[in-house]
Amino acid sequence: MQQRMAGDGPHPLPVLAGCWDMRLGYHPSLKQQLPMLAELPVLEPVDAAQLAELELPFALAATGHHIIKDAGLLAAAMPQGGMAEAVDSYPLAPVFVRDLCGRPIHTGLVPLPAAPSIPLFPTGCRHVPTDHPAYAYVENLIWQSLRRVECAPAREDGLALAGHTDLQLRAAIARPQEYAFKLRPDTFYADGWRLPVVPRVFATPVAPVQAQAAAEELSSRWQQRPEGQDYEAFYDANNGEAWFEELFNRGCTVIPTVEAYNGRYHIDADYVATAVDPGRAVVGLHEVIGRAPSEFAVGTILEVKAPGWVTATTVHPAQVVVSDGSGFVQPEAPLPFVPDLALPHPRVGGKVGHVWLPTHPEHFAEPALYDWNETGHFVQIAGPLWDPLHYVYTSTAPLLSALRKPHPEVAGAYVLPESLKLRFHPLASLTWYDAYNERTAQQRMQDPAHPLYGSAIDRVPLMREVAPAGYHRLPWALEYELDPAHMPALHPKHRAAVYPQALAERRMPIATWPEPDSYRSHDAVVTEAMREILAQAYAAPYSEAVCDIHATLLPQELQPPKGEQTRAIPTWLPEIAASHLAVNIKRIFAARRYRQAVQEQATLWQQPGFPAAFYQFREAALAWRRLRYRLFGKYAAVWQQACAEGLDLQAAEILVPESDPQQHARVQNARAAGLGLVASLPLQRADGLPSAPSQGKLTQAERPKPSKALGKPPHPARKGAAQTDNNGME
C-alpha cells in the first residue's frame, strides 16, 4: 500500500466498509444471510475491482462511513447520462471510532450490530495497529458525505416515477427557497473532524490462555509493587506505555481510569480546551468502592485502588474512588437548548437531556460520547450534539471549503483545515444562501471526480444572518429514516421522549428566515429548461392535504394552517424495466466466470460457506426489492401510511389486504399533480420538453466578499493550534 501511495494519483486506503446498495435490494436487515461478515479481513489489501464485479455488500472505505446507497431524488436530479454516477448515499455509521483508551477501532462490516451487554465492542470490530497504512490518516483527514437539496439541471429527458410509467418527470424540490441550507455535510465525525468516542474498551481476540496469562502478569505486578505506590507511579515504574501495549497485543487491555477519554474539559472563552480532568467511572468497567469530596465533577476518578482489565470475552472491573461532586462549582453559562426529538434526529440516542445543542464554551465541557443502541444503530448518547445535517455550526463552512482540496494521496479524503483541530465548534446562525447556478453545474460536469459532480448548488455568502441558529428541515426524500425502505426504526414516531417542563421550554425551534422568496434573486439560472422547472417548483400549489406527512411530525403549534399544507410525495423511487425485477439469481450464479470468482474469494477468506450464503443473500435481496416496488408503485396509500408511522416494508405489507383502492388512486394522483417533492414539466414525453441551451443569461447576484475568518474554532488540549480559513466554496 505504501508503494502504491508513492505512485501517480491518489489511492483508497486498504480498508473495507459496508456498502449496502438498495438499488440491488441490499438492505442491512438482511445481514443474517451473511454471518461471515464478522470474520472477514477488513484491514487487509483487497482487489477492489473483483469486489465490485461480484456486487458484494461492501467496498473500499471511500467516505469514512459505512453507507447505504439508493437511486432516489439525487439520482433523478442529475443531468442526462449522469444516472450511473448519481446515487443517494446515507452514512450508517463511522468506519473508525475511538475506544475509551483512545485506540482507533474499525467498526466491522456487520450492519446494525448487537452491542454486547458488557462494555466490549460488537462482533466484527478490529483494532487499527500503528503500522497499518490507514493509521496515520484516521484523524488527520476528512472523509465527507453530503446531503444535497438538488434541483434538476438542464436535463434533456425525464424519469418516470415508479407507478407512473406514462409520465416523464424532472426532479426538483418544491419551493426550494424554503431550504436556504441546501448543501449539508453528512458525517459522524464528532464536532467536524474528531473520531467519535464510545464508552467501551477493545480487547485483541487471542487464545483465552494467552490473554489470561497477560492478565495474571498485570495482577501480580500490582500486588508486588512497593507499599504505598499509587497507580500513576506504578505506571511510570513499569514503563507503562510500552508494557500496556504489550499486554494489549497479548489479549489483555488495561481498563483506562484517570487517563480515560471521558474526562471533563476546561474551555476558555475562545472555545479552546486548556485542560482535561481525569476520566470518570463507567458502569461495567469500574467498580466504585469509595467516594470523596473534591473540586471535580461527580464520578471523576480520584484514586485507583486496583487496575482492571478486559479480554475478548470478560471484564474484570478496576476498583476506584470517585469524586462525590461536593466541591465542584458549575461555571456560569446559559442553559443549552436540547434537540426536539419529535423531529428527525436519527443519530440521537440516550435519554432526553443527555444530548444538547452547544452555543457557549461551557457547553463543550462534557465530552461527546457515542454507542450502538438497542436496534444496532450508531448514535450519540451524551454531550454536545454533532448533527450538521440539521444544524449549522461554525465548522460547517470550513468543512465545505475542504471539498476544494482533495488529498493528493488518499482517494475520497480531503485536506483537514487546521482550524478544525484547535477549537470546539458551536451552533451558528446561517450567514449564506445556497442558490442554484447552472454555470456552476456545467463547470463541475467537466470533472466526474468532483464531489459535487452535476450539482447546481452554489453558495452565496451574504455577510448577514439569513436564519438564526435552529433546526433546519430537510425534504422528506432526503430524510433516510422516514422512508419505509431505509431505516424507519429511527423514525420520530418510535421515540418515547418525555420532556420535563424545564426541558420542554428549552427545545430548539425550527430555523426560519423572513421573506424566503426574496432569495430567489440569487438563483442565477442560465438555461431555459432549468428556469422553467424552478418556476414550477416555486409555484407548487398549496391545497388541502392529500398526502401531507410533515404535519405528523411537527408540534401542533408549528403545523401550517389547514388548507395550506403541501401535497407531498414522501419518497422518490424511479421506474425501472420489468426485467430488473425478474432477475434469475440462479442463472447469475450458473455463469462459470461469476461462480469461479465467488469461489476464489471464499477460498481467499477461508470461508467455504460463503458462496451458498451469498446466493441466499442475493435471493433475499431480490425479494426485498420486489416488495419495495410493489408497495410503492401499486399500494401508494399503504406506503404513505408506512412513511407517517415509521413502518418497514414487512410491516407495511401486512396492511395491504386492508387497504382502500380509492385511497391508493388519490395518492397516486397527488404524486402526479401537487408533487411536493418533485415538480413535473407539462405532461408530455421527453422529446417534447424544452431544452434551449442558454437563452437569455441572467446576471449572477452580486456577492459581497466572503469573511476571512470565523474566529478560532476549538479542540481538546490533546491537539495543537492552527489558523482558520473560511473562504466560500465555489
N, C-alpha and C positions, 0 to 999 in steps of 0.2 A: 504493500500500500504506500509506504514512504517513497518507493521508487516511482510509483505512478504519480504521486503528488509532484514529483520533480519534472514530470512530462509537460506536454503542452495542454493548456486549458485546465479548468477545474475538474475534479473528480468527486463523486459522492463518497462519504465515509463508508467503510465496510461494516455497516450496522443495519440490521433489519428492523422494520417497523410494520405494524399491522396496516393493511391497505384493503379495506372492505368495500368492494365495488358493487354497489347495489344495481348498477346497470346490468350486472350479471346475476343479480339475486343474492350476492354475498352479504348477508346480514350478520352482524356479530352474534345474534341469538343462536346462530347455527354452530357455534363453537364446539358443542358436544360431539359433532360429527368428526372433529379432528382433535382427538385427545393428545396427540403427539406434539401439538403446538407448544406445550410446556417444556418439551425436551429438545427442541431444535436449537442448533448453534447460532444464536442471534448476533454474536460478536466476531464471527469468523468471515473471511472473504468469501463472496458468493459470485456466481455467474448471473449477473443482473439480466442479461438477455434471455437466459433459459427460464428464469423466474417469470419473466413477462410472457414468454411463449407458452408456458404451462398454465398461465392465468391463475396463479396461486393467490391466496388472500393476504399476501404480504409482499414487501418490496424493500429496496434500499431506503433508508430514512432520509427523505429529501426535504422535509419540513420540520423536523424535530418533534413530530407528533405521530401518534397512531391516528389514522384518519378513516372516514367513510367517504366514498365518492358517489355522486349521483348525476344523472342528466336532468337537471332542474332548470330553474329560471335563468341562471347564468349561462348555461349551455344554449338556451333558447334565445338569449340576447346577443349572442356572438354573431359576427358577420358571416356571410356566405363562405363556406369552406372551413369555418373555424370550429365546427361542431366537435371534431376529433380532439382539438386542443382544449376546448372549454369544458370544464367539469365543475360541478358544485362540490366543494370539498369542505368537510367539517371535522375539526380535531376531536378525537375521543379522549385522548389522554396524552401526557408528555412521554416521549421516549425515555428521557432521563429525569430522575429525581435525586434528591439527597436524603440519606437516612439521618437519624439523629446524631450519628458520629460525624456527618459531613461527607461521607463517601458517596460518589456518584453511582447510581444504580440504574441499570436498564430494566424497564418495567415489563419485559417479556412480550410475547405475541398473543397471549390469551386475552381476548377482549372481554370486558366486564368480568374480571376475575373475582372469585370469592375470597375476600380477605380473611386470613385466619383470626381466630378469637384472641390468640396471644399476639403481642405486637411484633411479629415477624412479617416478612414480605409474602405476598401471594405466590402461588406456584408459577414457575417460569421466569421469575426475575433473575437478573445476573449482575454481578459486580463488574464495573469497568476498571480494569487494572491500569496502573500508571503507565505501563509500557504499551498500551493499546493506542493505535493511531488516532482514535476519537478523543482520547482523554484531554489532550491539550485544547480541544475546541469546544468541549462540553459547555463551558460557561464563559467563553471568550468571543462567541459569535452569536448572531441572532438567526434563528430559523423561524420565519414568519409565515403564518397563514392569514388570509384576508377574507372578509365578508364584504361583498360589493353590491350596493343598491344600483344595479345597472339599468341602462336604457339601451334599446336596440340602436346600433349604428345603421348606416345606410345599407341594409341587407336587401339583396335582390329578391329573395324568396321568403317564405314564411314557414312556420312549423305548425303542424296540426296538434291540438291538444288531445290527449287520449280521450276517446269517446266522441270526438268531433272531427271525424275524418273528412267532412265536407268543407271545413274551414281552413284557411291559411292565416295564422296569427303572427303578429310581430310582438315579441315580448317587451314589455316596459312596465315600470312601476306606475300605477295610477297616482296622480297628484304628487309627483316626486319632490315638489318644493316642500312637502311636509317632512322630508328627511334631509335636513341640511348636512348631516354627518353621513355621507354615502360610502366612504372608503374606510373600513374599520379593521384594525388589527384583530386577529382571532387566535389567541395563544394562551397556553397555560403557564408560560414563563412568569414567575411572580414579579410584580411591580415593574414590568417592562423587559426584564432580561434574566433575573436570577432563577435558578432551578427551584422548583417547589420542594419544600422540606416536609417530610412525613414523620410522624411520631412513632416510627418503627426502626428496628435495627436489623441489618442484614448479616447473615452468617454464611460462610462458604460451605457449600454442600460437600462433605468428605465422609469417609468411613466413620461411623459413630465411635469406634475405639480410638481413632486418632484425635477426634475432637475432645473426647473425654480426657485423654492424656494431657492435652493442652490446658483444659480447664483445671485439672488437678495440679498442674505446674503453677498456674496463677494462684490458686488457693494456698498451695504450700509456701510459696514465696511470701505471700501476705502474712501467713501465720508466723513465719520465721523472721520477719522484719524487726529491726531494733525497737525496743519498747518506746512507745510514745511517738513513733514516726507516723505523721499524717499521710493522707492519700497523695497530696502533691509532692511531698518529699520522697515517698515511695516510688512514685512515677519517675522522678528525676534520678533516683539512685539506681534504678533498673534500666536506664536508657529507654524510657517508656515508649517513645515514638517508634523506635525500631522493634522493640520487643512486642508491643501491642500489635504491630503489623505482622510480625511472625506468628503470633497466636491466631490472628485473623486468618492467615493463609492455611493454618492447620485446623481451621474449623471452629475456633473459639473466639467470638467477638466480645471484647470487654465493653460492658454497658457504659455509655458516657454518663457522667454525673455533672460535676461543675463545668465540664467542657462541652456539655450537650448543646446542640444547635437550637435550643428553645429558650434561651435567656432573654431577659428584657433589655431593650436598647435605651440608651440615653441619647436623645435627639436635640440638637440645637435649633435655633430659630431659622437656619438655612436648610433644614431638613437633612443635615449631615449627622450620622451616628458617631458620637465621640467616644463611646464605651459601650460595653455589653456586660450585663450581670451574669453570674453563674447560671447554669441550666436549672430547670425545675423538674420536680418529680413527675413521672409518668406512670399511670396505673398499669401494672403488669411488668414494668421494668424496674421500679424502685419500691422497696418496702420502707415506709416511713416508720422509724422506731422512736422518733422524738421530735419535738417542736421547740423552738427557742425564739425569743424576741430578737428582732433585728430591723435594720432600715430597709431590707429587701422585701419585695412583694411576697405575698403568701405563697408557699410552695417552693420557693427558691432553695436549692440545696446548699446548706451551710457546712456540712461535715459528712464525710464518707466513713461509716463505721466498718464496712466490708464491701469490697468491689463485687460486682455481679457480672455475669456473662450469659451469652446465648450461644446455642448451637443451632443447626438447621432444624431441629425438632423440639428443643426445650429452652426454657428461660429460667435462669437462676437469678432472682432479683438482687440488685445492690441494696445494702442497708444504709439508710441515710437519715440525717437530721435536717429538717427544713425550717424555714422561717415561718413564724405564725402571723407575720404581717403587722404586728402591733406597732412597730416603729416606722412603717412605711408611710410616706406622705405622698399622696397623689398630686402631681404637678397640676397647676391650674390650666384648664383648657375647656373650650366649649364641648358639649356633648356631641358625639358624631351622629350623623344620620345613619339609618340602617336600611338595607335593601327591602323593598316591598315585594315579598315573596308571592303575592298574588299575581305578579307579572313574571314573565320568563326570566329565570336566573338559573340556567341549567348546571352551573358549576358551583352553586352554593349548597353546602351541607351543614351539619351540626344543628344546634338549637338556635331559635330566634334570639338575636342579640349577640351571638358568639362571633358574628362577622359584621363588620361595619364599613362605612364609606369614609375614607380619610380626607380631611380638609384642613388639618392642623398638625404641626410637628409631633405633638404628643400622641396623636392617633396612630403613629407608627411604632410606639414604644413596645407594644406587644407583638411578638413575631407572627407572621402568617404561616399557618400550618394546613396541610392537605392530607387527604386519605381517601381510601375506597369506601363507598357507602354500602348499605345492605344490598343494593341491586348491582354492585360491582362497578358503578361509575366513579370516576376520579373527581373529587370535589374539594372545595376549600371548607375547612371545618372551624377555623378560628382566625382572628386577626383582621387587619385591614384588607378589604376586598380588592382583588385584581380582576376586573371584568371590562377590558377595553372594547368589548363588543357593544356594551350598552352604556358605557360612561366614557367621558373624555378626561384624560389625565395630562399632566404636564409632560409626560413622556410620550404621548401619542404622536405629536409632530416629529420628534426625532426618530421614532420607530418607522414612520412612513418615509422620512427622508433617507433612512438607511437602505430603502429599496433601490436607490440610485447607485449603491456601492456594493455590488456582488463581490463576494470573496474571491480572490484570484486563484485559490487552490481548492476550495471546498464547494462543490456544486450545491445549489439550493440554500446556501448560507450567505449572510450579509455582514459587512464590517460593523462591528459593535461600536456605536458612538461612545466615546469615553465619558461623556456627560452622564450616561445612564448608570455608570458604576459608582458615582460619588454620593448620590442622594437618594432618598425616597421620593416618590412622585405622587403628590396629592391630586384629588379631583380638581378640575379646572373648568371654567366656562369655555364654550366654543367660540373661537375668535376667527374662524374661517367659514367659508361656504363651499361645499363640494358641488361644482357646476358640471354640466355636460358640454363637452367641446369636441366636435368631430375632428378638428385638426389634430387634437391630442391623440385621438384614437388612431388616425391614419399614421401618425409618427410611430406609435407603438407597434403598429402592424408590420413595420419594417423589420422587427426583431422578434421572431417567435419565442425566444428565450426570455423576453421581458416579463417580469412578474405581473404586469398589468396588460399583457398582450390583448389587443382588441378593445380595451376599456376606454370609454369616453369620459370617465370621471376626471375632473380637473380641479385642483384645489385653488381657491381664490382667497388669499389672506386679506382680511378686511380691517385688521388692527382695531377692532372694537368687538364688544360682546354681541354675538349672534344669538346665542342661547345660554342661559345660566347653567351652572352645574346641576345635573339631574339625570334621570333615566331617559335614554334615547331609544325610542321604539324602533323596531325593525319590521319590515313587511313580513307577513306570515310565512311566505315561501322561503324566507331566509332564517327562520327560527326552527332549527332542525328537530327540536324536541316536541314540536307541535304537529309534525307530520306522523300519521299512524305508521308509516313505513320506516321511520327513522328511530327516534328514541323517546316514545311517548311516556316511558316510565318517569321521565324528568318533567313532565307536564305540570304546570302550577296547580292543576286540579287535584293532584296527588299529595300536595303539601298540607299537612295538618298544622299549619302555622298559626299559633295563637299569640297575639301581641298584647302584653300588658299595657295598661293605659299609657304609662310613661313612654314605652317604645312605640306605641301606635302614633303618638304625636311626633315622633322623630323619623317616620318613614320618608324616604327620599321621593320627592314628587317627579312627575314626568317633565322632562325639559320642554319648554315651549319658547317660541320666539314670535315677536309681533309681526304682523303683516308678511307671512311667508311668501305671498305672491310677489312681493317686491323683489325677491331674489331671482326671479325668472330673468331679469335683465342680464344676469351674469352667464346665462346659458348661451354660449357662442356656437350656435349651430351653423354649419356651413353646407349642408345638403338639404334639398327639398324634402326627401323622404324622412330624414330624421326630424326635420322641423314639423312635419305633419304628424308624426307619431307622438312627438312631445306635446303638440297642441291637443291631441286627443287625450293623452294622459292627464294633462292639466284640467281638461274639461270633463273628466269622468263624472258621470251623473251621480248625484246623491238622491236616494229614494228610499222607500220603505224597505227594510232589510229583508232580503230573501235568503241570503247566505251569510248573514252577519255572525262573526265569531269573535271579533275583538271585544265586543261588549261582554262576552262571557268571562273575560279576564279582568277588565278594568273595574276598579272600585266604583260603586254606584255614583259617587259624586263626580267621577271623571267620564262617565258614559255620555255620548253625544245625545242631543235631544231626539226623541222618537221622530222618525220621518226624515232624519238627516244622516242615517247610517249608510255606509258604503256597501254595495253588493260585493261580496268578497269570494274569491277563489282561494281557499286556504293553501293549496299547493299547486305546483305545476308538474305535470307528467306528460312528456311528448308522446305522440302517437308513434308506434313503430310497426314495421311489417309483421304480419301474422307469422311469418316464418321464424321470427326471432323468439316467439313463444312456443314454437313447435320443434324446437331443437331436440335431437335424439342424443342424449348423453352417452348411451351405449355405443353409438356409431363414432362419437368423438374418441372414446377410449379404444375402439376397434382399430383405429388408424395406427399402423405399425410405428410410425415415427413418434407420434404422441405417446403411445403406450410405452415405448422404449425409454423416452425421455423421463416419464414419470418413474419408471422402474430405476433408472440410473440415479435420479435424485433420491429415491428411497434408500438405495444402497449407500450413497454418499453420506446420508444422515444416519445410517444404521437403523432404519425404521421399516422393517419388512412389511408391516401392516399399512403403510401409508397409501399405496395405490388403491386398495379396497376402500379405505376410509375417505380418500379424496373423491372417489367415484360416488360414494353415498352423499358426500357433502354437495357435490355438483347436482345431484338429483334433487336434494332438498332445496338447494338454491333456486333451481328452475321452478319448482313447485311454489316457492315463496314469491318469485317474480310473477308467475301466472296469477296468483291470488291478488297481488297488488294491482295489476292491470284490470283484472275482473272487477274488483271493488271500485276502483277509481273511475273506470270508463262506463260501467253498467249500473252500479248502485251508488249514484252520486250522493243521495241523501244519507246513506249509511256512512259513507266516507266523511261527509260533513259532520255527522254526529260523533264519529271517532275523533276527528280533529278537536271538537269542542270539549270532549270529555277525557281526552288523553288515553284512548283505546289503541291497542296494537292491532295488527291485521287479523290475528286469530280471534280476538275478542269482537272485532267488527264483523267478521264473517258470521258469527252466531246471530247477529241482528238481521241478516238478510231475509230469512223467511217472514219476519215480522214487518218488513219494510213496505212502504206505500209507493206504487209505481208513479202515481201522480206527483208525489214529492220529489222523486228522482228526476222527473221531467222538469219540474220547476228549477231545481238546482242546475241541471244541465243548461237550461235556457239562460239562467243567470250567468253561467260561465261564458256564454257566447254574447251576452248583452252588456251588463254593467261592467263586468271584468275588473274587479277591484285590484287584481294583481297583474293582469295582462291587458294591454289595450290593443284592440284589433283595428286593422285598417278596414276600409269598406269590404264587405263580404264578397270578395272576388278572388279568383285564383292568382297564383304567384305572378303569372305573366301579365296581369293587369295592374300590378302595384306600381305606384310612382317610384321612379328611380333616377330622377335628374341628378347628375353627379355633383354639381357645385353651383347652383344658380343663386345669385344674389347673396354673396358672402356677407355675413353680419360682422360688424365691428366688435371685436372682443372687448368686454368690460374693462375699463381702466383699473389696473391693480395698484394699490399702494405698495410701497416697498416693504418686504417682509421684515418682521422684527429680527434682530440679530441674536437675541438670547431670551431664554425663559427664566433666567436666574440659574442657580446651580442645583441640579437635581440631586437627590440624596442616595446614600447607600450605607450599609453597615460598616463598622470600623475595620472589618477584616480586609477591606479593599482600599486601593489608593485613590488619589484625586485626579481629576481631569477637567477639561473645559467643555462647554456645551456648544452645540451647533443646531440651530433651529431653522435652517433655511427651508423654504417650501419645496415640496416635491413636484416636479413637472410631470 
